[in-house]
Amino acid sequence: MQPATEILLIRVNGDQTEDMVDLVATEIAFTLIVNGEVLVSLLCSPIELDAMAVGFLCSEGLLRDRESLLGIEVDEQNFTVKVRIKDLGQNWQKNFNQKTITSGCGKGITFTDPSSLRHLAANRQPIHISTEKIRDLFADFRSRSELYIQTGGVHSAALADSSGIILFAEDIGRHNAVDKLIGKAFLAAIDLKDKILLSSGRISGEIMTKVVRNQIPLLITRTAPTCMSLTYAEEHGVTLIGFARGNRMNIYTHPHGIILDNITES
């Protein structure tokens, strides 16, 4: 299935109308099966389902290292992804009985209890990067989503370092785009502890739990954070930058790694 679908519509422009064909983002529900047990069904774009499944499992704490991943099987006809993980234990499902409907597009789901993040060490090695480089990264990031240009209906996420963008992902859901990116990094054995996450969407609490659990030190978005995401970022040493648009940006937490080049305080 293609990530964009042709539809027939009537376009109204002032007092003129015309029939035309346009593209809309494709949406499907896929079922994630872990060790033979159905874990969850997720609404998403029908691309890179293996990466999304792996990223979701990393973000939920079920998948921690490459050695634990025994196999992935994607059924594109029935929209299922079967993942086999070793050492889950016999009663692992009991920890995932209570799900939270998140503020993500299409009502995302998380099983993560924020209290489970408390044992994770805060990041004490911030990325040192200039505001000029951040602007360059975001300009590149915003030009990459062909699906957004076609449909206007998807979110994007990218993984970068100070040299440039390393991985890119997109989906109808901003949380899905982040999971796909994390999954692609996991499958490519890319360490996230010294990387930058770029996002096109609002940063809410469940997005920040993904960032914290995967030990990403710097998150930059073109839109707004929520108070819950700011709390998690502050507690876990994540530098969070919002409203990165043109020459503007708001540095909300842990600003010590950001180099303010050619900027004077007003």
N, C-alpha and C positions, 0 to 999 in steps of 0.2 A: 504494500500500500504506500502511496506517495504522501509526503508531508503536507501537500497542498492539494485541494480538491476544486475542480471547476464547478461553478454554479451560475445559473441564469438569474439576473436581477433587473429591476427597473431603476435607472438612475434619474433622479430629479435635480435639475439645475435651474433655479429660478422658475420660470413658467414653461420650461422645456423638459421633456422626458425622452428617454431612449432605452431600448432593450440592449443589454450587453452581457457578456460573459466575464466573470471575475474569478479570482482565486480566494479561497478561505482556508485557514489552517485546519488540517485534519485532526480529529480527536478520536481516540479509542480508549477502551478500558482493557488493561492487561492484568492478568492474574499472576502473582508471584508465589511460587511453590518452593518451599525449603524442605529438603530431606523428605519429600513425599507429602508434606502437609501444606495446605493452603494458608499463607500468611496474610495476604491482603490483595485487594484489587485497586489499581491506581488508574486515574484518568491522565492521559498524556498524548504527546505526538508519537506516531508509529515509527520512530526511528531510534536506533541505538538502544534498543530495549535491554540488551545485555549489560551495557554500561549503566543504565538507570537502575537495573536490579542490583548490581554490585554496589553502586554508590548509595542506594537506599539502605542496603544491609550494613555498609560501613558506617553510615550516619546513625543507624539504630544500635550500633555496638555488637551486632551479630557476627560481623566479619572483621577480623583484626589484622590478618597478615596473609600473604600469598600462599603459605603452606597449608592454611586452613581451607582454601578453596579447592574442592575436589573436581568440580565440573559445572558447566553452564550449558543449558539446552534451550534454545529459543524456537518456539513454534509460531511462525508468523501467520499461519492460517487461523489458528485458534487463539492467538494473542495470549500465550502463556510463556513464562520463563521458569524453568526448573533449575534450581541451584542446589548443589550438594556441598555441605560444609561439615568438616570433621570436628569432633570434640564439643558438640553442642550440649551433650548430656540428654538424659531421657525426658526430662520435664522442662525443656527450654521453652515450650509454648506457653507455659503458665506466666512467664515474665512478659508476654506480649498479648495478654487478654484484654488489657485496658488501653484502648486507643483514644487519641485526641484528634478531633476534626480541627484542622489548623486554619489559619487565615489565608492559606495559599489559594491560588487560582484553581477552580474546580474542586474546592474543599480537599486539601491535602490531608494526609494522615501521618501521625507520628505516634510511636509507642514510648518515646523517650520521656522519662521523668527528669525534670531539671536537677533534682537532687542527686541523680546518678552521675552528674558531671563534676561534683564537688571533689572527687578523688583525683581528678585530672590536674596535673601541674600547670600553673599559669605560664604563659610564654614570657620568658625573660630576655629574649634576644630579638628585639624588634628589627624589622627591615629598615635600612637607611636608604631613603629614596627622596628625590627632589620633587617639588610640586610641578616643575617643568616636565619631568619624566612622567609623572602621573597624567598630565594633560596629553602627552604624546601617546601613552598607552590607551587612554580612553578614546582618543580620536581614531586610533586603529581599531579598537574594539567595536565602536559604533558603526564602522563601515563594513563589518564582516557578515552581518546577518542577511543573506539573500532571501531567506524565508520571511523575515520581517518586511523587507522591501516588497515582496510579492503579496503578502497578506495583511500586514499590520497587526497580526494577531498572536505573536509569540514573544517570549522572553529569551534573553541570552545570558550566558555566563562564560567567563574565560579564566584560564590560569596563566599567570605571567611571572616573570622575574624582571630584574632591572634591565635585561637585554631586550625583552619584548614578550609577545604572547606565545605561549607554548601549546595550549589546547583550547578548543572552543566548542561550545554546545548550545543548543537551543531547543525550546519546548513551549507548549502552550502554558505551562505552569512555571513560575519563577523558581519554585522549590525543586521541580523536576529538572530544570536546566542545571541547577547546582548539583543535584545527585548524579546526573549524567556526567558532569565534569569530574566529580570525585571518582566515579566508577572508571572513567577513561584513564585517570591518573593512576588508580590502583592497578588496572590491568597492564599499564605501561611501566609499572614499578617506578613511578615518579614520586619522590619525597615531597610532601606538602609543607614541611616545617619551615621552609625558607621561601615560600611562594606567596603570590598576591592573587586574591580572588576578585574578579571584576563582575559586577551584576547589573542588569538593566532594571531590576525590580526593587520594590520596597523590602527593607530588611526587617523582618519580624523575628519573634523569639525562636521559631522553629528553624529558620535559616541560620541564626547564630548558633544554635546547638549543633548544627552540622559543621560549622566552622570550628567550633571549640573541640568537638570530638575528633575531628581530623587534623587538629593542631595547625590550622592556617593562621599566620600572625597578622595579616593585613587584608581588610575587606573594603572595597571601594564600590559605591553604587551611584547611579545618576539621580536616584530619588531619595526618599526619606527612610530613616530608621524608626522603630517604635521604642517606647521606654523599656520594654522587656529586653529587646536586643541590646540596648545600651547597658543595661545592668549586667547581662551575661558577658558582654565585651569587657567591661570594666573589671569584673571579677576574675577573668581568665587571661588578661593581658593582651587582648586583641585590639589593634588599632582600627577604628571604624571611621570611614570618611563617607559623607553623604553629599548629595546635590553637586556631584562632580560634573559641571557643565561649563564648557568654554573655559574662561579664566577663573571661575568660581569653584569653591569646594568648602564644605564644613568638616573640620576635624573634631570628632566628638570625644574620642577616648585615646589614651596613651599616645600623645603627639610627639614623644621624644625622638622617634625615628624619622620624622618628616622634616626634610630640609627646606626651609622657607627661602627660596632663592629670589633675590631682587624684590623682596616684599618689605614694605615699611608699615609699621603699625599706625593705625589712625587714632 
